[in-house]
Amino acid sequence: MMNDVLSADALASPKTFGDPDRVRALYARLRREEPLARAEPQGYRPFWVLTRHADIQAVERDPETYAAGTRTVLIPEKVEAIYRAKYGDPNGPKPLTHMDGLHHHQHRAVTLEWFSRKNLGEFEALIAGIAKEFVDRMEDMGGSCDFAADIAYWYPLRVVMTLLGVPKEDEPEVLRMTQRLFSPADKQLGNRREGSAEGQGTRDVLDDFRSYFDVLTEDRRAKPRNDIATTLANGQVGGCPMAGHERLSYYVIVATAGHDTTAASIGGGMQGLLEFPDEMEKLRGNLGLLGTAAEEFVRWTAPVKHFMRTPRKPVEWHGTTIPAGDTIMLAFASACRDEAVFEEPDRLRVDRSPNPHLAFGIGPHFCLGKYLAKMEIEAFYRELLPRLKHIEPAGSPSFVESAFVSGLKTLPVSYRF
């Protein structure tokens, strides 16, 4: 087992993801030399790692063999023990990503229509209006800002909170809870509730989410509205009201994944355009490329770094038999930079087509919010680029330290409108 920074063990360390160059080098080595790797990091149960696009795609297209709900994301053993004691499940929350088979299908159906392209089309003008509000905010900031922390985080948060039905004044608290959930190891973002013990921070934030969304559920049952909260509060599975833990988990995934990953793609897209100014000019000169650009921003940033899958029977990969019950990390961010699939994978290309990236997943767990994310990205840049005369970096970016969902933390820029 390699112990240097290019060992698969490094994929368990949040600090690894604070350095994108290190992550890319690690993924590239694994794809080239060790397409099936074994990781035994301290503090975690061992796991296998697949890094190639074709391999990850094959696993995700075979849900009969590979379970999602047994071990869904990489969690320290001590946190798994807390979850097991409280929820009877080492995964803790039970959102769609943690479900399999009919259970997954029935829960996904609760909001499938809400997130359809047709239904979201009714909110196109609303989203465009919110995009204008945040580009106006950027203009009002006088020629400099932190694009990630001041703009990219807040714009998709406003969109998803509006659709969910959360009041504007509650957005900062929802953002804080999201950052504590997805980035518990990041010293700036993952602060635990005061007085909580090591390893209990995620449990604390789930209790905070529960307190918040229980109030919202009661309100929407009494006074239904045209929002996602009403759909979840009154949603039924198999003819019965959704169970409390599943409903809470549904709220959490809509409220968190619904903006954190999109924020990473919007911020990372700008970083890519600054790194490749010819692509910036190509897009500014042809806004008709916004559709392919949005897909490329998501591929290039790949905010969701991994999910875990557990084979229900022995499987063979690259000459090695993996026993039933062992877990496999699917490194989606690696698949999005696979040289066997993408020409110049480390270069952002706004007209990349085809673009068969896996950043939205594939198979039954394909991202429910894909169309919303693309609408948000396109609306923002459609508003920004015609108004923006010049933009350049004003300092070095920094990145969230999280092995699960991560992206830009800061991106200082200077600009002229």
C-alpha positions in Angstrom: 0.0 0.0 0.0 1.4 3.4 -1.0 1.5 5.9 1.7 2.4 9.0 -0.3 0.0 11.7 -1.6 -0.9 9.6 -4.7 -2.2 6.7 -2.7 -5.9 5.8 -2.9 -6.0 6.3 0.9 -5.8 10.1 0.2 -9.3 10.0 -1.2 -10.6 9.7 2.3 -8.9 12.9 3.5 -10.9 16.1 3.2 -7.6 18.0 3.0 -6.8 16.3 -0.3 -9.7 18.1 -2.0 -8.5 21.5 -0.8 -5.8 21.1 -3.5 -7.3 20.3 -6.9 -3.9 19.8 -8.6 -3.2 17.0 -6.1 -6.6 15.4 -6.7 -6.2 15.5 -10.5 -2.7 13.9 -10.2 -4.1 11.2 -7.9 -7.0 10.4 -10.2 -4.7 10.3 -13.3 -2.3 7.9 -11.6 -5.1 5.6 -10.5 -6.7 5.6 -13.9 -3.4 4.8 -15.6 -1.8 2.4 -13.2 -4.3 1.2 -10.7 -7.9 1.3 -12.2 -9.0 -0.9 -9.3 -7.3 0.3 -6.1 -7.6 -0.8 -2.5 -7.9 1.9 0.2 -7.5 1.3 3.9 -7.4 4.8 5.4 -7.2 5.2 9.2 -10.6 5.8 10.7 -12.6 4.4 7.9 -13.7 0.9 6.9 -11.6 -0.3 3.9 -13.0 0.1 0.4 -12.1 -0.4 -3.3 -11.9 2.5 -5.8 -12.9 2.6 -9.5 -11.7 5.7 -11.4 -12.3 5.0 -15.1 -15.4 6.3 -16.9 -16.3 3.0 -18.5 -16.1 1.1 -15.2 -18.2 3.6 -13.2 -20.8 3.7 -16.0 -21.0 -0.1 -16.0 -21.6 -0.3 -12.2 -24.3 2.4 -12.2 -26.1 0.7 -15.0 -26.3 -2.6 -13.0 -28.4 -1.7 -9.9 -29.4 -5.3 -9.5 -25.8 -6.2 -8.6 -24.6 -3.0 -6.9 -26.6 -1.6 -4.0 -26.6 2.1 -3.2 -28.1 2.1 0.2 -25.8 -0.3 2.1 -22.9 2.2 2.2 -23.6 5.3 0.2 -20.9 7.8 1.0 -17.6 7.7 2.8 -18.2 8.4 6.5 -15.7 7.9 9.4 -16.3 4.8 11.4 -17.1 6.8 14.6 -19.8 8.8 12.8 -21.2 5.6 11.3 -21.5 4.3 14.9 -23.4 7.4 15.9 -25.8 7.1 13.0 -26.3 3.4 13.6 -27.2 4.1 17.3 -29.6 6.9 16.4 -31.1 5.8 13.1 -30.3 2.1 12.8 -28.4 2.9 9.6 -24.7 3.8 9.3 -25.6 6.2 6.5 -27.6 8.4 8.8 -30.0 10.4 6.5 -32.1 8.4 4.0 -32.5 10.6 0.9 -33.0 9.2 -2.6 -29.3 8.7 -3.1 -29.3 6.2 -0.2 -32.2 4.1 -1.6 -32.5 1.1 -3.8 -35.1 -0.7 -5.9 -38.9 -0.1 -5.4 -38.2 2.0 -2.3 -36.1 4.4 -4.4 -38.5 4.4 -7.3 -41.5 5.3 -5.2 -39.8 8.1 -3.3 -38.3 9.5 -6.5 -41.8 9.6 -8.0 -42.9 12.1 -5.3 -41.1 15.0 -6.9 -40.4 13.6 -10.4 -43.0 15.9 -12.0 -41.8 18.9 -10.0 -38.3 18.6 -11.5 -39.4 17.7 -15.0 -38.3 20.0 -17.8 -41.9 20.9 -18.5 -42.8 22.0 -15.0 -39.5 23.9 -14.5 -40.2 25.8 -17.7 -43.0 27.6 -15.8 -40.3 29.1 -13.5 -38.0 30.2 -16.2 -38.9 33.9 -15.8 -38.6 33.7 -12.1 -35.1 32.2 -12.3 -34.1 34.8 -14.9 -35.3 37.5 -12.5 -33.2 36.1 -9.6 -30.1 35.9 -12.0 -30.6 39.6 -12.8 -30.8 40.4 -9.1 -27.4 38.8 -8.4 -25.7 40.2 -11.4 -27.0 43.6 -10.3 -25.6 42.9 -6.9 -22.2 42.1 -8.4 -22.3 45.3 -10.4 -23.2 47.3 -7.3 -20.1 45.9 -5.4 -17.9 48.4 -7.2 -15.6 46.3 -9.4 -14.4 43.6 -7.0 -15.9 40.8 -5.1 -15.4 37.2 -4.1 -17.3 35.6 -6.9 -17.6 32.2 -5.1 -18.6 33.4 -1.6 -20.5 36.6 -2.6 -22.4 35.5 -5.7 -22.1 31.8 -6.7 -23.1 30.5 -3.3 -26.1 32.8 -2.9 -27.8 32.8 -6.3 -28.7 29.1 -6.6 -29.5 29.1 -2.9 -32.1 31.9 -3.6 -33.5 29.9 -6.5 -33.9 26.6 -4.7 -35.2 28.2 -1.5 -37.8 30.1 -3.5 -39.0 26.9 -5.2 -38.9 25.0 -1.9 -40.8 27.7 -0.2 -38.3 28.9 2.4 -38.4 32.6 3.3 -35.6 34.8 2.1 -34.6 35.7 5.6 -33.9 32.1 6.4 -31.4 31.6 3.6 -28.2 32.3 5.6 -29.2 29.7 8.2 -29.9 27.1 5.5 -26.5 27.8 3.9 -24.8 27.4 7.2 -26.5 24.1 7.8 -25.6 22.9 4.3 -21.9 23.7 4.8 -21.8 22.0 8.1 -23.4 18.9 6.6 -21.2 18.6 3.4 -18.0 20.1 4.8 -17.7 19.0 8.5 -13.9 18.8 8.3 -13.4 22.3 6.8 -12.4 24.6 9.6 -14.1 27.6 8.1 -17.3 25.9 6.8 -17.9 22.9 9.1 -18.2 24.4 12.5 -20.0 22.2 14.9 -22.7 23.4 17.2 -21.0 24.9 20.3 -20.4 22.2 22.9 -20.8 19.3 20.6 -18.3 16.4 20.8 -16.0 15.4 18.0 -17.8 13.2 15.5 -21.2 14.6 16.4 -21.4 17.6 14.2 -23.3 15.9 11.4 -25.8 14.5 13.9 -26.3 18.0 15.3 -26.9 19.6 11.9 -29.5 16.9 11.1 -31.3 17.8 14.3 -31.2 21.4 13.2 -32.6 20.5 9.8 -35.4 18.5 11.5 -36.4 21.3 13.7 -36.6 23.7 10.8 -38.4 21.5 8.3 -40.9 20.1 10.8 -42.3 23.6 11.2 -42.4 24.0 7.4 -44.2 20.7 7.1 -46.9 21.7 9.6 -47.4 25.0 7.8 -47.8 23.4 4.3 -50.2 20.8 5.5 -52.4 23.5 6.9 -51.8 26.0 4.0 -50.7 24.2 0.8 -48.9 26.3 -1.8 -47.3 25.8 -5.2 -43.9 24.8 -3.9 -41.8 21.8 -3.2 -42.3 21.9 0.5 -46.1 21.4 0.0 -45.3 18.4 -2.3 -43.0 16.9 0.4 -45.2 17.7 3.3 -48.2 15.9 1.7 -46.2 13.3 -0.3 -47.3 9.7 -0.2 -45.4 6.5 -0.9 -47.4 3.3 -1.6 -50.6 5.1 -0.6 -49.3 6.2 2.8 -47.7 9.4 4.1 -43.9 9.5 3.7 -42.1 8.3 6.9 -40.7 11.1 9.0 -37.0 10.3 8.5 -37.4 9.9 4.8 -39.3 13.1 4.5 -36.6 15.0 6.5 -33.9 13.4 4.3 -35.8 14.5 1.2 -36.0 18.1 2.4 -32.3 18.0 3.2 -31.2 16.7 -0.2 -33.4 19.3 -2.0 -32.2 22.1 0.2 -28.5 21.2 0.1 -27.7 19.3 -3.1 -30.1 21.7 -4.8 -27.8 24.6 -4.4 -24.3 23.5 -3.2 -23.5 21.5 -6.3 -24.9 24.2 -8.6 -23.0 26.9 -6.7 -19.8 24.9 -7.3 -20.5 24.6 -11.0 -21.2 28.4 -11.4 -18.1 29.3 -9.5 -16.0 26.7 -11.1 -17.3 27.7 -14.5 -16.0 31.3 -13.9 -12.7 29.9 -12.7 -12.4 27.9 -15.9 -13.3 30.9 -18.1 -10.6 32.9 -16.4 -8.1 30.2 -16.9 -9.0 29.8 -20.5 -9.9 33.4 -21.7 -10.3 32.2 -25.3 -13.2 30.2 -24.1 -14.6 33.2 -22.3 -14.5 35.2 -25.6 -16.0 32.3 -27.5 -19.0 32.2 -25.1 -19.4 35.9 -25.0 -19.5 36.0 -28.8 -22.1 33.2 -29.0 -24.6 32.9 -26.2 -26.1 30.1 -28.1 -23.3 27.9 -26.6 -24.7 28.4 -23.1 -26.3 24.9 -23.2 -23.1 23.1 -23.9 -21.1 25.5 -21.6 -23.4 24.7 -18.7 -22.7 20.9 -19.2 -19.0 21.6 -19.5 -19.0 23.7 -16.3 -20.5 20.7 -14.4 -18.1 18.3 -16.0 -15.1 20.4 -15.3 -16.0 21.0 -11.7 -17.6 17.6 -10.9 -18.9 18.8 -7.5 -19.9 15.3 -6.3 -16.6 13.5 -6.0 -17.9 10.0 -5.2 -20.7 7.6 -4.2 -20.2 4.1 -2.8 -21.7 0.9 -4.1 -21.8 -2.5 -2.5 -21.9 -5.7 -4.7 -24.6 -8.2 -3.7 -22.5 -11.0 -5.1 -18.8 -11.5 -5.9 -17.7 -9.4 -8.9 -14.4 -9.2 -10.9 -12.7 -6.0 -11.9 -9.3 -5.8 -13.5 -8.4 -9.4 -12.6 -9.4 -9.0 -8.9 -12.5 -10.6 -7.3 -14.3 -8.3 -4.9 -16.4 -10.2 -2.4 -20.1 -9.6 -1.9 -20.5 -7.0 0.9 -17.2 -5.1 0.2 -17.7 -1.5 -0.9 -16.5 0.3 -4.0 -16.0 4.0 -4.3 -17.0 5.3 -7.7 -14.8 8.4 -8.3 -17.1 10.4 -10.5 -14.8 13.4 -10.6 -12.1 11.1 -12.0 -14.5 9.8 -14.7 -15.1 13.4 -15.8 -11.4 13.8 -16.6 -10.9 10.4 -18.2 -8.5 10.8 -21.2 -10.1 7.7 -22.8 -13.3 9.7 -23.2 -12.5 13.4 -23.2 -10.1 15.1 -25.5 -8.0 17.6 -23.5 -9.9 16.7 -20.3 -8.2 19.3 -18.2 -9.2 22.1 -20.5 -12.6 23.8 -20.3 -14.2 23.9 -23.7 -17.6 25.7 -23.8 -18.5 24.0 -27.1 -17.6 20.5 -26.0 -20.0 18.1 -27.8 -20.6 15.3 -27.2 -20.0 15.6 -23.5 -20.9 12.2 -21.9 -19.7 13.3 -18.4 -21.0 11.5 -15.3 -21.2 14.5 -13.0 -25.0 14.1 -12.9 -24.7 10.4 -12.5 -26.2 7.7 -14.7 -28.7 5.0 -14.3 -31.5 5.0 -11.7 -29.8 7.6 -9.5 -29.3 10.1 -12.3 -29.6 13.5 -10.8 -33.2 14.6 -10.3 -32.3 18.2 -10.4 -30.2 18.2 -13.6 -32.6 20.5 -15.6 -32.9 22.9 -12.8 -29.1 23.2 -12.4 -28.7 23.8 -16.1 -31.4 26.4 -16.2 -29.7 28.2 -13.3 -26.3 28.2 -14.9 -27.5 29.3 -18.3 -29.7 32.1 -16.8 -26.9 33.5 -14.7 -24.3 33.6 -17.5 -26.9 34.8 -20.0 -27.5 37.8 -17.8 -23.8 38.4 -16.8 -21.8 38.0 -20.0 -23.4 40.7 -22.1 -23.1 43.2 -19.3 -19.5 42.3 -18.3 -16.8 44.3 -20.1 -13.8 42.8 -18.3 -13.0 40.4 -15.5 -9.7 39.0 -14.1 -8.5 37.2 -11.0 -7.7 39.4 -8.0 -6.0 36.7 -5.9 -5.7 32.9 -5.6 -8.8 30.8 -5.2 -9.3 28.4 -2.3 -11.3 25.2 -2.2 -13.6 23.4 0.2 -12.0 20.6 2.1 -14.5 17.8 1.6 -14.2 14.3 0.1 -17.8 14.1 -0.9 -19.1 17.4 -2.3 -16.6 20.2 -2.9 -15.7 23.1 -5.1 -14.5 26.6 -4.9 -14.6 28.3 -1.5 -13.2 31.7 -2.6 -12.6 33.3 -6.0 -11.5 36.9 -5.7 -12.0 38.8 -9.0 -11.9 42.4 -10.3 -14.1 43.5 -13.1 -15.8 46.3 -15.1 -19.4 46.5 -16.2 
